[in-house]
Amino acid sequence: MRPLLLILLLAAPALAQAQYYEERRAVSLLAGPGLGYTNTLSGERARAGPGVLLDVGGSLTVGYDQDELFLLARAGLGEAGKGGVLLGGFRSFFGREEWQTFFDVGAAVRLFSGTWAGPRLGFGLRRTLSDHLSLYGGLGLSLGFGSGMRVDAEAFTGLQWHFPIGSR
């Protein structure tokens, strides 16, 4: 009987954490506008310019701190907005109150207007408005390789709708 009691006492913190994670899992819809600036070098042609962006996508919480895996489709107007872009990666949040900071690590793949793929970094703030709605914004930088070289800088904002999954 004593070994069973000892095992239960040792396992209690892990079980409490697992229950906390189970209750906090969610999928989210993400949508919002942004501004970007690009500089491309393809062969002997160099192009640079601004653009207006629109992101639509989703995320899934992972881990105990509500970090997320995200995937966004981006379209836009202007030099920085030409073609469609897929952005994906891992977003880590810091803070437990209604204001949180975040850091993104991921990749950007541009499929139209030349093929470009490369790493992307981002950071920003998220403000929780309710249990199901947040407002976020930040800055990002991505490099693209393939049809030459490309550097994109962006400022983005958006709304995030959270939908809990699992037991609540």
C-alpha positions as CSV (number, residue, x, y, z in Angstrom):
1,M,0.0,0.0,0.0
2,R,2.9,2.4,0.8
3,P,4.5,2.1,-2.6
4,L,1.2,2.9,-4.3
5,L,0.7,6.0,-2.1
6,L,4.2,7.1,-2.8
7,I,3.7,6.8,-6.6
8,L,0.4,8.8,-6.4
9,L,2.1,11.5,-4.4
10,L,5.0,11.7,-6.9
11,A,2.7,11.7,-9.9
12,A,0.3,14.3,-8.5
13,P,2.2,17.4,-9.9
14,A,2.5,15.8,-13.4
15,L,-1.2,14.9,-13.4
16,A,-2.2,18.5,-12.3
17,Q,-0.1,19.9,-15.1
18,A,-1.6,17.5,-17.7
19,Q,-5.1,18.5,-16.6
20,Y,-4.1,22.2,-16.8
21,Y,-2.9,21.7,-20.4
22,E,-6.0,19.6,-21.3
23,E,-8.2,22.5,-20.2
24,R,-6.3,25.2,-22.1
25,R,-5.9,23.5,-25.5
26,A,-7.5,25.5,-28.3
27,V,-7.6,26.1,-32.0
28,S,-7.7,29.7,-33.3
29,L,-8.6,31.6,-36.4
30,L,-6.3,34.5,-37.2
31,A,-7.1,37.4,-39.6
32,G,-5.7,40.8,-40.0
33,P,-4.0,43.5,-42.2
34,G,-0.4,44.5,-42.3
35,L,2.2,46.6,-44.1
36,G,5.4,45.3,-45.7
37,Y,8.5,46.4,-47.5
38,T,10.5,44.1,-49.8
39,N,13.9,44.1,-51.5
40,T,14.5,41.5,-54.2
41,L,17.4,40.6,-56.3
42,S,16.8,38.2,-59.2
43,G,19.5,37.9,-61.8
44,E,20.5,41.4,-62.7
45,R,17.2,42.9,-61.6
46,A,16.7,44.6,-58.2
47,R,13.3,45.6,-57.0
48,A,12.1,47.2,-53.8
49,G,8.9,48.7,-52.5
50,P,6.1,48.7,-50.0
51,G,2.9,46.7,-49.9
52,V,-0.4,46.2,-48.1
53,L,-0.9,42.7,-46.7
54,L,-3.9,40.6,-45.5
55,D,-3.3,37.4,-43.4
56,V,-5.8,34.6,-42.9
57,G,-5.0,31.4,-41.1
58,G,-5.1,29.4,-37.9
59,S,-3.2,28.1,-34.9
60,L,-3.2,25.2,-32.5
61,T,-2.0,25.5,-28.9
62,V,0.9,23.2,-27.9
63,G,2.6,22.7,-24.5
64,Y,1.7,24.0,-21.1
65,D,2.2,27.8,-21.8
66,Q,-0.3,28.1,-24.6
67,D,2.4,28.4,-27.2
68,E,1.1,27.9,-30.7
69,L,1.9,26.3,-34.1
70,F,0.5,28.6,-36.7
71,L,-0.1,28.6,-40.5
72,L,-1.1,31.8,-42.4
73,A,-1.9,32.5,-46.0
74,R,-0.9,36.1,-47.0
75,A,-2.0,38.1,-50.0
76,G,-1.6,41.7,-50.8
77,L,-1.1,44.7,-53.1
78,G,2.1,46.5,-54.0
79,E,5.6,45.2,-54.5
80,A,5.7,43.6,-51.0
81,G,2.3,42.1,-51.5
82,K,2.7,40.5,-54.9
83,G,1.9,36.8,-55.0
84,G,0.7,34.5,-52.3
85,V,2.8,33.6,-49.3
86,L,2.4,30.8,-46.8
87,L,3.8,31.6,-43.3
88,G,4.2,28.9,-40.7
89,G,6.0,28.3,-37.5
90,F,6.0,28.3,-33.7
91,R,4.8,31.2,-31.6
92,S,6.0,31.4,-28.0
93,F,4.1,33.6,-25.5
94,F,5.5,35.3,-22.4
95,G,3.3,36.5,-19.6
96,R,0.0,35.2,-18.1
97,E,-2.0,38.4,-17.7
98,E,-4.1,40.1,-20.4
99,W,-1.0,41.5,-22.0
100,Q,1.5,39.1,-23.4
101,T,4.6,39.3,-25.6
102,F,5.4,36.7,-28.3
103,F,8.2,35.5,-30.4
104,D,7.8,33.7,-33.8
105,V,10.3,31.3,-35.4
106,G,9.2,29.8,-38.7
107,A,9.4,29.9,-42.5
108,A,7.9,31.8,-45.4
109,V,7.2,30.3,-48.8
110,R,6.3,32.5,-51.7
111,L,4.7,30.5,-54.5
112,F,3.8,33.1,-57.1
113,S,5.9,35.8,-58.7
114,G,8.9,33.5,-58.4
115,T,9.5,30.8,-55.9
116,W,11.1,31.9,-52.7
117,A,11.5,30.1,-49.4
118,G,13.4,30.9,-46.2
119,P,13.4,31.6,-42.5
120,R,11.1,34.1,-40.7
121,L,11.4,35.7,-37.3
122,G,8.7,37.9,-35.6
123,F,7.8,39.4,-32.3
124,G,5.0,41.4,-30.9
125,L,2.2,41.9,-28.3
126,R,-1.1,40.2,-27.7
127,R,-4.0,41.7,-25.7
128,T,-6.6,39.3,-24.5
129,L,-10.1,40.9,-24.8
130,S,-12.2,38.0,-23.6
131,D,-11.9,34.2,-23.2
132,H,-12.4,33.8,-27.0
133,L,-10.9,37.0,-28.6
134,S,-7.5,38.6,-28.6
135,L,-5.9,41.4,-30.5
136,Y,-2.3,41.1,-31.6
137,G,0.4,43.0,-33.5
138,G,4.1,42.9,-34.2
139,L,7.0,43.1,-36.6
140,G,8.5,40.3,-38.7
141,L,11.5,39.8,-41.0
142,S,11.9,37.0,-43.5
143,L,14.6,35.9,-46.0
144,G,13.8,34.2,-49.3
145,F,16.1,32.1,-51.5
146,G,15.2,30.4,-54.8
147,S,14.5,32.8,-57.6
148,G,17.3,35.0,-56.4
149,M,17.3,36.6,-52.9
150,R,14.6,38.4,-51.1
151,V,14.3,40.3,-47.8
152,D,10.8,41.1,-46.4
153,A,10.1,43.3,-43.4
154,E,6.5,43.6,-42.1
155,A,4.3,45.2,-39.5
156,F,1.2,43.1,-38.8
157,T,-2.0,43.2,-36.7
158,G,-5.0,41.0,-36.4
159,L,-7.7,39.4,-34.4
160,Q,-7.5,35.9,-32.9
161,W,-10.6,33.9,-32.2
162,H,-10.0,31.0,-29.7
163,F,-12.1,27.8,-29.8
164,P,-11.3,25.4,-26.9
165,I,-10.9,21.8,-27.7
166,G,-10.8,18.8,-25.4
167,S,-12.5,18.6,-22.1
168,R,-13.6,21.9,-20.4
